[in-house]
Amino acid sequence: MGVKRDFNVKVINTEVVAAMLPMQEHWLPQSNLDLLLPPVDVGVFFCYQNPIISGKPKFWSFESMVSVLKVSLAETLVSYYAFAGELVQNLAGEPEILCNNAGVDFTEAWADVKLKEINFYNPDESIEGKLVPKKKNGVLAVQVTQLKCGGVVLACTFDHRVADAYSANMFLVSWAEIAQSKPLSQLPCYRRSFLFPRRPTYYDPSIDSMYLPISALKQETTNIDHDDQIISRIYYVKSEEINRLQSLVNCNSNTKFTKLKTFSAFLWKTIASGTMEITKSANSKNFKLGIVVNGRSRLLRDGDEEQARVLKGYFGNVVSIPFGDKKVEELKEKSLSWVASEVHEFLERAESKEHFLGLIDWVENHRPEPALARIYATNEEGHAVVVSSGQQFPVRKIEFGWGEAVFGSYHFPWAGKSGYVMPMLSPKGNGDWIVYMHMLKSQVDLVEATASNVFKPLTADYLNLE
């Protein structure tokens, strides 16, 4: 059976789920690294087959699933109380979290489509506005949708200014653990003192090339043709292809490149090469590629086990986005190993304790003016793509009692014109990758035309959906 391109989703019920224990209202300040995030929402969704197919007892009706989700969510919000609050501006005009237990909008819905009929390859058609909720209030919104086959899609949308992907992953794992009456494997930590600026502040001038105040943005905007809007696609990449590319870049290099660096280099070169083939005017243009770096492990003091334990559970944003900026012509003509070396070089600048301490100090020197990563300043000349590693995305751990998720993905159709790519491990556990892409249509077309042997459209057949 093929995909069903047009299906209806009917909202059955919407209510607010708050933390099950009362809490004293208080303010939770944003760290300097939180203040670098623009006001964008990030979605994530998980797909479950009919529990009977998974060999689970018949008592798992949709109503019983919803009940477990709501009760366990209420308990999870006791520890993750920031997700039950609201983001409010303080007197300086900066956002702060009002931890008032206002709760989370929880929507129950029904869709007239079977799980195997959902067009996962094109989430703009099947996921956006249907299965992932639009957050209207607070910091987090949840939607659980029953499908015609008895399967279920669980989706969340959260405010990126409050949590990065690492923090969202912690919350999701904790929610699933509580649903199954398991002890929490990781408690969240809100100790902003770990990210306090130094006195006196100091940062390397290279940070000025990575971040900029909003007031420094150019006023003119880049016009994008109607036919070249940003679109979303989801692919799978076989483990053999990932290993082949990694072997290719490592065979003639003294540096041993990771799979993520290899993948990022391949994507950078592929798009640049295709762009140059289509239009010679692109030869002199620059093409930026950034990679999101998690700073938790970089901020550790040697031998400080207590700090390591706390930072491992730190809830908030602890990320930096270093990037490379190269001519399209150069990326095409140079070898893949050379491109991987460039990726390695710009990443090295951010993979240190001093970089993150300097970034914290840089924000302090520019407050209260908002700032953002320069690669997101899309009104600058040239195109840009950001790769965010989702290798820790815990699809197989998000189990509430009725079977493991057969698929899960982030969904980030933000309004900016910089591309966003999230490679994740396949739920099949075989070393394959799932790759979510949100890029210019022309770039997606180039990837499909020139690298179809690597990027395969995600299908129900690949996921073995029944």
WOLIN-V298358 format. One line per field, one symbol per residue. phi: phi as a letter, one per 40 degrees, with the letter a starting at -180 (. if undefined). A space follows every 10 residues. Layout:
phi=???
This chain:
phi=.ccbcbbbbb ccababbbdc bcbccabbcc cdcccccccb bbbaabbbcd dcccgcdccc cdcccccccc cccdcccccb ccccbbcbcc ccgccbcccb fcgbcbbbab bcacdccccc dbcccbbcgb bbcccbbgbb bbbbbcbdcg cbbbbbbbcc ccaccccccd ccccdccccb fccccaccbb ccccbcccbc caacdccccb bacdcccccc bccbddcbcc bbabbbbcdc cccccccccc cbbccccccc ccdccccdcc ccccccccac ccdcccbcbb bcbccdcccc cdgccccccc ccbcbibbbb bcabbbcdcc cccccccccc cccdcccdcb cacccccccd cccdcbcccc aacccccccc cgcabbbbcb ccccdcccbb hbhcccaaac bbccccbccb bbcbccccgb gcbbbcbbad dccccccccb bccbcbdcbc cccfcb
